[in-house]
Amino acid sequence: MTSTSNSIDDLPKPRGHHRSAFGQLVTGPPGAGKSTYCYGLHQFLTAIERPIHIINLDPAIPKPNYPCSISITELIDLETVMKEFNLGPNGAMLYCLEYLEANFDWLLNRLDDLLENEQGNGYIVFDTPGQVELWTNHDSLKNIIEKLTKLDYRLAAVHLSDAHYITDASKFISVVLLALRAMLQMEMPHVNVLSKIDLLSTYGELPFDLSYYTEVQDLSYLLAKLDSEPRAAKFGKLNKAMVELVDDFGLVGFETLAVEDKSSMLNLVRLVDKMTGYIFIPHNNNSGVVDEEENKTNYINTQALFGSIMSSSSSNVRDVQERWLNNKDAYDEYEKEQWAKEWEERKRLEQTTGDQGQDDSQ
C-alpha cells in the first residue's frame, strides 16, 4: 500500500502469535551517518554470519543504499502524502509515522513473516528519518517501539552524532542536549555515538582530550569559549542554564565509531549486544572442511575477519585518540600491513580447505 486513499480493510488482519527479535533503533540528526552505519553494520554482521534485517522507516527514501528487508514506503510514502494533503515535508513525515502507528499490525505481520525461521534469534535494525521531532517530541515512534517491546522485542537505541560537532563549543552543547532529549523521550536502552571519528583529525586540534567530550565532563569549561563568541555571548545566562541542566541529569556520554574500521564496529556491536542481552557464537568448524562451496567461502571470510579482530584488545577512548588523532598516519600504515597479512591468511585457508576437499573426494 503506497497511498492513504486505499482502504484500511486491505491491510492484513492481526495474528494471534507473534515472533520476537533483538535489534537496534538507529536515530540521529541529518548527516549523522545513520544509513551509512546501517549499511556498514549489514556488511559486518553478514561477514561473521550473524543474522540481520534492516527496516527502513524513512518514507522519503523508497530505495535505501543498503539491503532493505521491510520499508515503510510499502505502506505509505512521503510524496503521496504531500500531494494528497498539501503538506510540507515535515508535516508529511509526521503524518507517515502516525499512519504507521495506526497500522501497527501491518508492520507486525511483515516482521512475523521476516522472522519466521529465526526461532527467536532474529536481529533487526530500524533506520529512522533525520527529523529530530520523531524521537524528541512526537510520540508515534516511541509508541511503536513500546508495542514491540511488549511483544518481547529487545531493542536498544543507537543515537548517532557527527564527531565534527565537538570542534565547536556551541554545536557540542547542542548535540549533548539533543542526545539527552532523545534518551528522555524514547525511554529504552540507549547509547550515544560520535560517528565519523576517523575524519576528526581533518578539523584541526581539539581544545581538550577526546575523553572530555566522550565522558561529557564539566561543560562549564566551555562557557568561557561561548562568551568569547559574539553570536553566543549575549545568551550567557541561557548557556549557563543549559550546561547546568546537562550536568544535573548526568546521563549523557558518547562512544565513538569509524564505520569502515572493524575494531570500532565490533566494540559498538559488543556494547549493544550487552545492552540487549544478545549472545552470538561465531561459526566454528574444527576440521576446516565445508561441504558446499558457498559455505566454504563464508567459513574463510569468518575466520579471517575474526582472526584480525580478536587478536587486538578492546579499545578505550585513549586508544581511539591515539588511533585517529595523535598518530593516524602511522596506524594507517600499520593497518595496511595487517590487511596484507590477512590476505595471505585467507589464501592459506583457501589452499588448506581446497586440499582437504580433494583428499575427501578421493
Disulfide bonds with the S-S distance in Angstrom:
none
